[in-house]
Amino acid sequence: MFKTIVIATDGSDNAGKAADVAIDMAKRYGSKLLVISVYRHISQLESTHSLVRARYTPEPPDATLSELARDAVQWVAERAKEQGLEEVETEVKRGPISRTIVEFAKNRNADAIILGSRGLGDMTGMLLGSVSHKVNSLSACTCITVK
């Protein structure tokens, strides 16, 4: 029924709960688990440190966000492997978060996408709609939103 499950994570508490659900489902169905974290590009002009002249050159925002995303997927992958899952792959991507998750799931022929209902997003999510809502709207496969 679920040969391939995508778990989208941002490292938030709800993403951790979603990871537990995804791991449990993957174990029950013998599924491959694909762990993805997507971060949005932030240009130097958008970052606050670009407004002041620093005494040192700070790390570019994308490098920091990429590292945080790698940490998030690694945490889920390690948790899954500790619970006996062998088929676990990780991916970190940059781009529009909802569309990137849906495109990744489609390209990997996923049967389900699992994600938390609220992540680490900013006020944009409150005004324009959450990532989970957009993924549910855009995806052709089963989507499970975990609270």
N, CA and C atoms as an extended XYZ file, in Angstrom:
441
Properties=species:S:1:pos:R:3:atomname:S:1:resname:S:1:resid:I:1 pbc="F F F"
N         0.814       -1.199        0.000 N   MET     1
C         0.000        0.000        0.000 CA  MET     1
C         0.856        1.261        0.000 C   MET     1
N         1.860        1.326        0.882 N   PHE     2
C         2.773        2.457        0.943 CA  PHE     2
C         4.195        1.939        0.729 C   PHE     2
N         4.633        1.906       -0.528 N   LYS     3
C         5.974        1.416       -0.835 CA  LYS     3
C         7.041        2.461       -0.505 C   LYS     3
N         6.692        3.733       -0.738 N   THR     4
C         7.631        4.820       -0.502 CA  THR     4
C         6.928        5.928        0.266 C   THR     4
N         7.507        6.311        1.394 N   ILE     5
C         6.940        7.362        2.240 CA  ILE     5
C         7.952        8.489        2.345 C   ILE     5
N         7.476        9.711        2.124 N   VAL     6
C         8.308       10.902        2.296 CA  VAL     6
C         7.949       11.528        3.634 C   VAL     6
N         8.968       11.808        4.438 N   ILE     7
C         8.781       12.576        5.660 CA  ILE     7
C         9.502       13.903        5.447 C   ILE     7
N         8.752       14.990        5.517 N   ALA     8
C         9.328       16.327        5.386 CA  ALA     8
C         9.556       16.875        6.787 C   ALA     8
N        10.775       17.326        7.048 N   THR     9
C        11.110       17.787        8.389 CA  THR     9
C        11.812       19.132        8.355 C   THR     9
N        11.575       19.911        9.405 N   ASP    10
C        12.318       21.159        9.600 CA  ASP    10
C        12.973       21.177       10.977 C   ASP    10
N        12.893       20.061       11.685 N   GLY    11
C        13.500       19.967       12.999 CA  GLY    11
C        12.606       20.446       14.137 C   GLY    11
N        11.382       20.837       13.841 N   SER    12
C        10.457       21.314       14.869 CA  SER    12
C         9.876       20.147       15.670 C   SER    12
N         9.197       20.471       16.767 N   ASP    13
C         8.558       19.431       17.584 CA  ASP    13
C         7.519       18.657       16.787 C   ASP    13
N         6.674       19.359       16.015 N   ASN    14
C         5.659       18.668       15.222 CA  ASN    14
C         6.290       17.803       14.129 C   ASN    14
N         7.411       18.243       13.596 N   ALA    15
C         8.118       17.417       12.611 CA  ALA    15
C         8.647       16.147       13.264 C   ALA    15
N         9.054       16.242       14.529 N   GLY    16
C         9.488       15.055       15.270 CA  GLY    16
C         8.357       14.072       15.464 C   GLY    16
N         7.169       14.581       15.777 N   LYS    17
C         5.989       13.718       15.911 CA  LYS    17
C         5.647       13.080       14.564 C   LYS    17
N         5.753       13.875       13.496 N   ALA    18
C         5.480       13.346       12.153 CA  ALA    18
C         6.496       12.268       11.792 C   ALA    18
N         7.747       12.449       12.198 N   ALA    19
C         8.784       11.445       11.940 CA  ALA    19
C         8.432       10.126       12.618 C   ALA    19
N         7.929       10.205       13.859 N   ASP    20
C         7.528        8.980       14.562 CA  ASP    20
C         6.418        8.253       13.816 C   ASP    20
N         5.446        9.006       13.296 N   VAL    21
C         4.352        8.400       12.525 CA  VAL    21
C         4.899        7.775       11.246 C   VAL    21
N         5.771        8.503       10.552 N   ALA    22
C         6.335        7.995        9.295 CA  ALA    22
C         7.160        6.726        9.523 C   ALA    22
N         7.959        6.730       10.572 N   ILE    23
C         8.776        5.556       10.894 CA  ILE    23
C         7.884        4.358       11.217 C   ILE    23
N         6.845        4.588       12.015 N   ASP    24
C         5.912        3.519       12.367 CA  ASP    24
C         5.237        2.947       11.117 C   ASP    24
N         4.779        3.839       10.228 N   MET    25
C         4.135        3.371        8.991 CA  MET    25
C         5.116        2.612        8.109 C   MET    25
N         6.338        3.118        7.985 N   ALA    26
C         7.336        2.449        7.147 CA  ALA    26
C         7.636        1.052        7.679 C   ALA    26
N         7.690        0.910        9.004 N   LYS    27
C         7.917       -0.410        9.600 CA  LYS    27
C         6.733       -1.336        9.321 C   LYS    27
N         5.525       -0.829        9.484 N   ARG    28
C         4.321       -1.648        9.279 CA  ARG    28
C         4.186       -2.138        7.845 C   ARG    28
N         4.493       -1.255        6.894 N   TYR    29
C         4.279       -1.582        5.489 CA  TYR    29
C         5.548       -2.020        4.760 C   TYR    29
N         6.677       -2.039        5.435 N   GLY    30
C         7.935       -2.390        4.779 CA  GLY    30
C         8.324       -1.363        3.732 C   GLY    30
N         8.069       -0.092        4.020 N   SER    31
C         8.278        0.995        3.055 CA  SER    31
C         9.692        1.530        3.083 C   SER    31
N        10.078        2.111        1.961 N   LYS    32
C        11.291        2.912        1.908 CA  LYS    32
C        10.926        4.273        2.500 C   LYS    32
N        11.805        4.831        3.318 N   LEU    33
C        11.562        6.132        3.944 CA  LEU    33
C        12.504        7.152        3.330 C   LEU    33
N        11.926        8.204        2.760 N   LEU    34
C        12.697        9.301        2.185 CA  LEU    34
C        12.521       10.517        3.075 C   LEU    34
N        13.607       11.006        3.630 N   VAL    35
C        13.574       12.126        4.562 CA  VAL    35
C        14.074       13.366        3.835 C   VAL    35
N        13.242       14.409        3.802 N   ILE    36
C        13.629       15.633        3.101 CA  ILE    36
C        13.455       16.840        4.007 C   ILE    36
N        14.366       17.782        3.853 N   SER    37
C        14.232       19.088        4.484 CA  SER    37
C        14.507       20.122        3.406 C   SER    37
N        13.639       21.108        3.323 N   VAL    38
C        13.760       22.150        2.309 CA  VAL    38
C        13.898       23.489        3.016 C   VAL    38
N        14.844       24.267        2.558 N   TYR    39
C        14.993       25.617        3.107 CA  TYR    39
C        14.820       26.629        1.980 C   TYR    39
N        14.354       27.792        2.365 N   ARG    40
C        14.114       28.867        1.410 CA  ARG    40
C        15.370       29.703        1.278 C   ARG    40
N        15.718       30.062        0.064 N   HIS    41
C        16.889       30.900       -0.199 CA  HIS    41
C        16.709       32.279        0.437 C   HIS    41
N        17.734       32.724        1.118 N   ILE    42
C        17.748       34.084        1.665 CA  ILE    42
C        18.971       34.783        1.092 C   ILE    42
N        18.729       35.857        0.387 N   SER    43
C        19.843       36.582       -0.217 CA  SER    43
C        20.536       37.459        0.818 C   SER    43
N        21.720       37.899        0.488 N   GLN    44
C        22.449       38.810        1.371 CA  GLN    44
C        21.639       40.074        1.625 C   GLN    44
N        20.871       40.522        0.640 N   LEU    45
C        20.072       41.734        0.813 CA  LEU    45
C        18.950       41.539        1.824 C   LEU    45
N        18.450       40.305        1.943 N   GLU    46
C        17.367       40.026        2.888 CA  GLU    46
C        17.859       39.824        4.313 C   GLU    46
N        19.107       39.477        4.459 N   SER    47
C        19.596       39.166        5.799 CA  SER    47
C        19.918       40.452        6.562 C   SER    47
N        19.668       40.425        7.854 N   THR    48
C        19.839       41.620        8.663 CA  THR    48
C        21.287       42.056        8.758 C   THR    48
N        22.231       41.105        8.733 N   HIS    49
C        23.622       41.518        8.853 CA  HIS    49
C        24.139       42.232        7.613 C   HIS    49
N        23.372       42.213        6.508 N   SER    50
C        23.802       42.938        5.324 CA  SER    50
C        23.562       44.444        5.480 C   SER    50
N        22.816       44.832        6.513 N   LEU    51
C        22.517       46.245        6.726 CA  LEU    51
C        23.606       46.977        7.488 C   LEU    51
N        24.496       46.246        8.112 N   VAL    52
C        25.581       46.858        8.874 CA  VAL    52
C        26.914       46.318        8.386 C   VAL    52
N        27.928       47.071        8.591 N   ARG    53
C        29.258       46.618        8.198 CA  ARG    53
C        29.841       45.814        9.356 C   ARG    53
N        30.078       44.567        9.134 N   ALA    54
C        30.584       43.684       10.184 CA  ALA    54
C        32.105       43.741       10.250 C   ALA    54
N        32.641       43.421       11.417 N   ARG    55
C        34.095       43.358       11.582 CA  ARG    55
C        34.664       42.073       10.976 C   ARG    55
N        33.809       41.108       10.781 N   TYR    56
C        34.210       39.853       10.165 CA  TYR    56
C        33.148       39.485        9.138 C   TYR    56
N        33.484       38.576        8.266 N   THR    57
C        32.535       38.163        7.241 CA  THR    57
C        31.719       36.993        7.782 C   THR    57
N        30.426       37.224        8.020 N   PRO    58
C        29.603       36.143        8.564 CA  PRO    58
C        29.326       35.068        7.521 C   PRO    58
N        28.949       33.922        8.006 N   GLU    59
C        28.559       32.795        7.154 CA  GLU    59
C        27.331       33.216        6.337 C   GLU    59
N        27.283       32.903        5.042 N   PRO    60
C        26.089       33.238        4.261 CA  PRO    60
C        24.855       32.536        4.850 C   PRO    60
N        23.702       33.208        4.840 N   PRO    61
C        22.487       32.598        5.420 CA  PRO    61
C        22.161       31.228        4.841 C   PRO    61
N        22.351       31.045        3.527 N   ASP    62
C        22.029       29.747        2.917 CA  ASP    62
C        22.894       28.626        3.489 C   ASP    62
N        24.149       28.918        3.814 N   ALA    63
C        25.029       27.890        4.375 CA  ALA    63
C        24.519       27.453        5.742 C   ALA    63
N        24.081       28.401        6.541 N   THR    64
C        23.546       28.079        7.863 CA  THR    64
C        22.248       27.291        7.746 C   THR    64
N        21.360       27.732        6.866 N   LEU    65
C        20.081       27.037        6.688 CA  LEU    65
C        20.284       25.625        6.150 C   LEU    65
N        21.226       25.470        5.238 N   SER    66
C        21.531       24.151        4.692 CA  SER    66
C        22.042       23.220        5.788 C   SER    66
N        22.900       23.741        6.648 N   GLU    67
C        23.428       22.936        7.751 CA  GLU    67
C        22.312       22.513        8.715 C   GLU    67
N        21.419       23.428        9.035 N   LEU    68
C        20.284       23.099        9.910 CA  LEU    68
C        19.393       22.037        9.264 C   LEU    68
N        19.180       22.157        7.962 N   ALA    69
C        18.362       21.168        7.241 CA  ALA    69
C        19.039       19.800        7.254 C   ALA    69
N        20.349       19.775        7.050 N   ARG    70
C        21.086       18.493        7.102 CA  ARG    70
C        20.980       17.859        8.483 C   ARG    70
N        21.084       18.684        9.527 N   ASP    71
C        20.938       18.170       10.890 CA  ASP    71
C        19.552       17.564       11.100 C   ASP    71
N        18.524       18.235       10.576 N   ALA    72
C        17.145       17.762       10.748 CA  ALA    72
C        16.922       16.409       10.075 C   ALA    72
N        17.400       16.252        8.834 N   VAL    73
C        17.195       14.970        8.142 CA  VAL    73
C        18.047       13.871        8.769 C   VAL    73
N        19.229       14.227        9.226 N   GLN    74
C        20.104       13.241        9.849 CA  GLN    74
C        19.486       12.701       11.131 C   GLN    74
N        18.871       13.580       11.916 N   TRP    75
C        18.215       13.177       13.162 CA  TRP    75
C        17.117       12.159       12.882 C   TRP    75
N        16.288       12.426       11.857 N   VAL    76
C        15.201       11.501       11.513 CA  VAL    76
C        15.775       10.184       10.995 C   VAL    76
N        16.777       10.261       10.145 N   ALA    77
C        17.370        9.037        9.583 CA  ALA    77
C        17.975        8.162       10.684 C   ALA    77
N        18.684        8.766       11.611 N   GLU    78
C        19.269        8.001       12.719 CA  GLU    78
C        18.177        7.373       13.578 C   GLU    78
N        17.130        8.121       13.842 N   ARG    79
C        16.001        7.605       14.632 CA  ARG    79
C        15.364        6.405       13.940 C   ARG    79
N        15.182        6.511       12.619 N   ALA    80
C        14.579        5.424       11.846 CA  ALA    80
C        15.461        4.174       11.871 C   ALA    80
N        16.742        4.373       11.707 N   LYS    81
C        17.670        3.227       11.700 CA  LYS    81
C        17.755        2.576       13.077 C   LYS    81
N        17.673        3.386       14.140 N   GLU    82
C        17.658        2.835       15.508 CA  GLU    82
C        16.435        1.946       15.722 C   GLU    82
N        15.354        2.242       14.996 N   GLN    83
C        14.126        1.468       15.139 CA  GLN    83
C        14.016        0.351       14.108 C   GLN    83
N        15.121        0.080       13.413 N   GLY    84
C        15.161       -1.086       12.545 CA  GLY    84
C        14.893       -0.851       11.075 C   GLY    84
N        14.685        0.379       10.654 N   LEU    85
C        14.477        0.629        9.224 CA  LEU    85
C        15.817        0.637        8.508 C   LEU    85
N        15.881       -0.077        7.399 N   GLU    86
C        17.121       -0.139        6.645 CA  GLU    86
C        17.084        0.753        5.414 C   GLU    86
N        15.906        0.868        4.803 N   GLU    87
C        15.785        1.673        3.584 CA  GLU    87
C        15.404        3.103        3.941 C   GLU    87
N        16.423        3.911        4.228 N   VAL    88
C        16.226        5.311        4.593 CA  VAL    88
C        17.185        6.155        3.759 C   VAL    88
N        16.640        7.140        3.062 N   GLU    89
C        17.456        8.059        2.278 CA  GLU    89
C        17.158        9.481        2.731 C   GLU    89
N        18.162       10.353        2.642 N   THR    90
C        17.976       11.739        3.043 CA  THR    90
C        18.252       12.676        1.872 C   THR    90
N        17.603       13.825        1.929 N   GLU    91
C        17.777       14.825        0.876 CA  GLU    91
C        17.569       16.206        1.483 C   GLU    91
N        18.423       17.145        1.108 N   VAL    92
C        18.275       18.545        1.497 CA  VAL    92
C        18.184       19.340        0.210 C   VAL    92
N        17.166       20.190        0.129 N   LYS    93
C        16.961       20.997       -1.078 CA  LYS    93
C        16.692       22.445       -0.687 C   LYS    93
N        16.992       23.322       -1.621 N   ARG    94
C        16.688       24.739       -1.453 CA  ARG    94
C        15.624       25.109       -2.471 C   ARG    94
N        14.627       25.882       -2.044 N   GLY    95
C        13.605       26.315       -2.974 CA  GLY    95
C        12.316       26.647       -2.257 C   GLY    95
N        11.255       26.858       -3.035 N   PRO    96
C         9.941       27.087       -2.426 CA  PRO    96
C         9.528       25.805       -1.691 C   PRO    96
N         9.298       25.905       -0.421 N   ILE    97
C         9.216       24.714        0.436 CA  ILE    97
C         8.124       23.746        0.006 C   ILE    97
N         6.890       24.192       -0.066 N   SER    98
C         5.769       23.283       -0.382 CA  SER    98
C         5.934       22.641       -1.749 C   SER    98
N         6.211       23.447       -2.741 N   ARG    99
C         6.343       22.926       -4.108 CA  ARG    99
C         7.536       21.964       -4.229 C   ARG    99
N         8.600       22.249       -3.531 N   THR   100
C         9.781       21.377       -3.588 CA  THR   100
C         9.488       20.023       -2.962 C   THR   100
N         8.771       20.016       -1.842 N   ILE   101
C         8.381       18.751       -1.201 CA  ILE   101
C         7.505       17.928       -2.138 C   ILE   101
N         6.496       18.566       -2.720 N   VAL   102
C         5.565       17.867       -3.616 CA  VAL   102
C         6.290       17.350       -4.857 C   VAL   102
N         7.149       18.163       -5.436 N   GLU   103
C         7.906       17.750       -6.625 CA  GLU   103
C         8.834       16.577       -6.299 C   GLU   103
N         9.499       16.633       -5.152 N   PHE   104
C        10.372       15.546       -4.721 CA  PHE   104
C         9.574       14.246       -4.580 C   PHE   104
N         8.422       14.316       -3.916 N   ALA   105
C         7.582       13.127       -3.728 CA  ALA   105
C         7.122       12.572       -5.074 C   ALA   105
N         6.731       13.451       -5.966 N   LYS   106
C         6.273       13.017       -7.290 CA  LYS   106
C         7.408       12.348       -8.065 C   LYS   106
N         8.579       12.959       -8.061 N   ASN   107
C         9.726       12.408       -8.793 CA  ASN   107
C        10.196       11.072       -8.236 C   ASN   107
N         9.959       10.833       -6.960 N   ARG   108
C        10.378        9.578       -6.323 CA  ARG   108
C         9.222        8.573       -6.226 C   ARG   108
N         8.089        8.865       -6.881 N   ASN   109
C         6.911        7.993       -6.889 CA  ASN   109
C         6.445        7.637       -5.484 C   ASN   109
N         6.425        8.614       -4.612 N   ALA   110
C         6.000        8.386       -3.232 CA  ALA   110
C         4.511        8.117       -3.159 C   ALA   110
N         4.140        7.259       -2.235 N   ASP   111
C         2.735        6.938       -2.000 CA  ASP   111
C         2.136        7.819       -0.920 C   ASP   111
N         2.993        8.440       -0.101 N   ALA   112
C         2.506        9.290        0.981 CA  ALA   112
C         3.558       10.320        1.365 C   ALA   112
N         3.063       11.477        1.797 N   ILE   113
C         3.907       12.518        2.373 CA  ILE   113
C         3.403       12.744        3.793 C   ILE   113
N         4.318       12.731        4.745 N   ILE   114
C         3.948       12.965        6.142 CA  ILE   114
C         4.738       14.175        6.631 C   ILE   114
N         4.036       15.109        7.278 N   LEU   115
C         4.693       16.293        7.802 CA  LEU   115
C         3.922       16.845        8.989 C   LEU   115
N         4.587       17.666        9.759 N   GLY   116
C         3.964       18.288       10.922 CA  GLY   116
C         3.026       19.408       10.522 C   GLY   116
N         2.038       19.672       11.392 N   SER   117
C         1.050       20.709       11.073 CA  SER   117
C         1.617       22.106       11.203 C   SER   117
N         2.546       22.295       12.106 N   ARG   118
C         3.182       23.603       12.294 CA  ARG   118
C         4.660       23.389       12.483 C   ARG   118
N         5.448       24.124       11.727 N   GLY   119
C         6.891       23.966       11.835 CA  GLY   119
C         7.539       25.200       12.402 C   GLY   119
N         8.714       25.475       11.892 N   LEU   120
C         9.490       26.609       12.374 CA  LEU   120
C         9.254       27.862       11.545 C   LEU   120
N         8.244       27.840       10.676 N   GLY   121
C         7.984       28.966        9.785 CA  GLY   121
C         7.670       30.255       10.524 C   GLY   121
N         7.771       31.355        9.790 N   ASP   122
C         7.520       32.670       10.367 CA  ASP   122
C         6.074       33.102       10.159 C   ASP   122
N         5.808       34.348       10.304 N   MET   123
C         4.453       34.886       10.158 CA  MET   123
C         3.895       34.690        8.755 C   MET   123
N         4.745       34.478        7.768 N   THR   124
C         4.267       34.254        6.408 CA  THR   124
C         3.283       33.097        6.374 C   THR   124
N         3.576       32.049        7.143 N   GLY   125
C         2.689       30.893        7.190 CA  GLY   125
C         1.310       31.252        7.714 C   GLY   125
N         1.267       32.157        8.683 N   MET   126
C        -0.018       32.578        9.237 CA  MET   126
C        -0.818       33.363        8.201 C   MET   126
N        -0.125       34.167        7.399 N   LEU   127
C        -0.798       35.040        6.447 CA  LEU   127
C        -1.118       34.352        5.121 C   LEU   127
N        -0.191       33.539        4.636 N   LEU   128
C        -0.350       32.941        3.315 CA  LEU   128
C        -0.725       31.469        3.339 C   LEU   128
N        -0.751       30.866        4.491 N   GLY   129
C        -1.080       29.451        4.594 CA  GLY   129
C         0.144       28.636        4.927 C   GLY   129
N        -0.050       27.591        5.697 N   SER   130
C         1.064       26.781        6.155 CA  SER   130
C         1.586       25.862        5.058 C   SER   130
N         2.794       25.378        5.270 N   VAL   131
C         3.400       24.429        4.341 CA  VAL   131
C         2.535       23.177        4.253 C   VAL   131
N         2.067       22.675        5.399 N   SER   132
C         1.265       21.447        5.384 CA  SER   132
C        -0.015       21.630        4.569 C   SER   132
N        -0.632       22.784        4.696 N   HIS   133
C        -1.861       23.051        3.926 CA  HIS   133
C        -1.552       23.078        2.427 C   HIS   133
N        -0.473       23.747        2.043 N   LYS   134
C        -0.112       23.828        0.629 CA  LYS   134
C         0.276       22.461        0.070 C   LYS   134
N         1.036       21.678        0.845 N   VAL   135
C         1.424       20.341        0.382 CA  VAL   135
C         0.175       19.493        0.171 C   VAL   135
N        -0.754       19.540        1.118 N   ASN   136
C        -2.007       18.792        0.969 CA  ASN   136
C        -2.771       19.220       -0.275 C   ASN   136
N        -2.747       20.491       -0.587 N   SER   137
C        -3.469       21.006       -1.751 CA  SER   137
C        -2.798       20.632       -3.071 C   SER   137
N        -1.481       20.632       -3.089 N   LEU   138
C        -0.742       20.427       -4.339 CA  LEU   138
C        -0.449       18.968       -4.670 C   LEU   138
N        -0.384       18.117       -3.677 N   SER   139
C         0.075       16.750       -3.886 CA  SER   139
C        -1.010       15.830       -4.451 C   SER   139
N        -0.575       14.929       -5.312 N   ALA   140
C        -1.482       13.914       -5.860 CA  ALA   140
C        -1.521       12.660       -5.000 C   ALA   140
N        -0.552       12.512       -4.085 N   CYS   141
C        -0.524       11.321       -3.244 CA  CYS   141
C        -1.127       11.614       -1.864 C   CYS   141
N        -1.272       10.585       -1.074 N   THR   142
C        -1.807       10.710        0.279 CA  THR   142
C        -0.917       11.622        1.096 C   THR   142
N        -1.514       12.531        1.857 N   CYS   143
C        -0.766       13.422        2.744 CA  CYS   143
C        -1.314       13.255        4.160 C   CYS   143
N        -0.410       13.117        5.099 N   ILE   144
C        -0.790       12.982        6.498 CA  ILE   144
C        -0.139       14.130        7.263 C   ILE   144
N        -0.971       14.934        7.901 N   THR   145
C        -0.505       16.060        8.686 CA  THR   145
C        -0.620       15.694       10.157 C   THR   145
N         0.491       15.771       10.869 N   VAL   146
C         0.551       15.337       12.252 CA  VAL   146
C         0.594       16.561       13.181 C   VAL   146
N        -0.256       16.514       14.223 N   LYS   147
C        -0.270       17.602       15.205 CA  LYS   147
C         0.453       17.185       16.458 C   LYS   147
